[in-house]
Amino acid sequence: MPEFVLYNAPQSTCSQRVRYVLHAKGRAFEEHKLDLFKGDQLRPEYLAINPNGVVPTLLHRGAPVTDSAVIVEYLEDILGDVAPLRPKDPLKAAEMRAMMRFIDEVPTPAIRVPSYNLAFLPHYQSMTEAEFQALCDSKPLRREFLMKMGRTGFPKAEMDEALGRLQRGVDRMAAWLEANGGPWLTGRDLTLADVCIMPVIVRMDDINLGGMWNKAPAIGRWLDRIRVTDAFARTYYHGSLLTEKYPHLQLAGKRMEPAEA
């Protein structure tokens, strides 16, 4: 077995974090692409290594590591001397981790709401109520999230709340860039905080929510900078963006974008 085996999904924002770190550190890995609509993540053999039934899962010499934030920190623990992504100064490292916690609490779950409403809802609408309920009940971590969405999509109040949380994420990111002088969130060096917010910003830009940082041009410059890193192109291979699989989403996202953004 290869040293690293990654079970993930191309369009999964959490998977994209882990792929980026592995590529940034120049580590070869065997990639298993799971089809989430077919329920690959709920098969017994996958649940045996990740009982939460979500992606990604990294096997390191056969031992599973789960949760993208945990995985990227683990990779930094064992490969910290290669392309470091964590500050050596304990205070700066603590600052980075605080950023990661905010990212995982506010913008990361929020981006799922427009993503599901725009891209995945038609799949669920094709199910019967019984089939949809069975699907929800099979999701260890996402049951309540899917139940809120239902087969008619998230209501306007839920969408507005998600867009508000995304705006707070954008505003906080802009504040970090200003406070630390850029070009990265903690200052001159790329860190795991940048990697963790990267999929949210890329997804927002992909579905035409990039106007939410019109008043914070530093975020646009940050996005341009991370896109030209060597690891980015390898992470975002064709099919990793929602609009590459669902081309209609560009227009759908444009209709959804807040007028004041």
Residue, then its C-alpha position, 0 to 999 in steps of 0.5 A: m500500500p502507498e504511504f498515503v491514500l486519500y479518499n475524497a470527492p473532486q468537488s468537496t471543499c474539505s477534500q480540496r484542502v487536503r489535496y492542496v496540502l499534499h501537493a504543496k508538500g510534494r507527497a505522492f498519494e493514491e487517490h480514490k474519488l468517491d461518488l457521493f450521489k451514489g453513496d460511496q461514502l456510506r458503503p460499509e468498507y468506507l464507514a469502517i475507516n470513517p464512521n461519519g460517512v463524509v469525505p475526506t479520509l486520509l490513510h497514512r500507512g494504513a491508519p485512518v485520519t479523518d476531518s479535513a482540519v485534523i488531516v491538514e494539521y496532522l500532515e503538518d505535524i509529520l511533514g512540517d520540515v517540507a514547505p511549512l504551513r504553520p508558523k514556528d512562533p507559538l503566538k502566530a501558530a495560535e493566531m493561525r489556529a484561531m483563524m481556522r476555528f472561525i473558518d470552520e464555524v462560520p463560512t465553511p458550513a455557510i457555503r454548503v447552503p447555496s451549493y446544495n440549493l444550486a447544484f444538488l437539489p435537483h438530485y434530491q427532487s427526483m426522489t420520493e419522500a421515502e427515498f429522501q428520508a432514507l437518505c437523510d437517515s443514512k447520513p451520520l453528520r448531515r441528517e439535520f442539514l438535509m432535513k432542513m433543505g428538504r426536497t424543495g430547497f432551503p427557504k429564503a431565510e436559510m439562504d439569507e442567513a448563509l449569505g450573511r455568514l459568508q459576508r462575515g467570513v469575507d469581512r473577517m478575512a479582509a480584516w486579517l489581511e489588513a492587520n497582518g499586512g498580507p499577502w497571506l492571512t497571517g502575513r508574509d507566509l502561506t499557512l493552513a489558515d489560507v488553505c482552509i479558507m481557500p475552497v470557500i473563496v474559490r467556491m464563492d467565486d465559482i458560483n458568482l458570489g465574488g461580488m461579496w468582496n468588491k469592497a475588499p480588493a485585498i481578497g481578490r489579490w489573495l485569490d489571484r496569488i493562491r491560484v498561481t501556486d504550484a499546488f493549486a492547479r493540481t488540486y483543482y483538476h478539471g471537475s473540481l469546480l461546481t460549474e465544470k459539472y453544472p455549467h448553468l450555475q454561473l447564471a444561477g449564482k448571479r441571480m442569487e447574489p445580494a444586490e448590495a454586494 
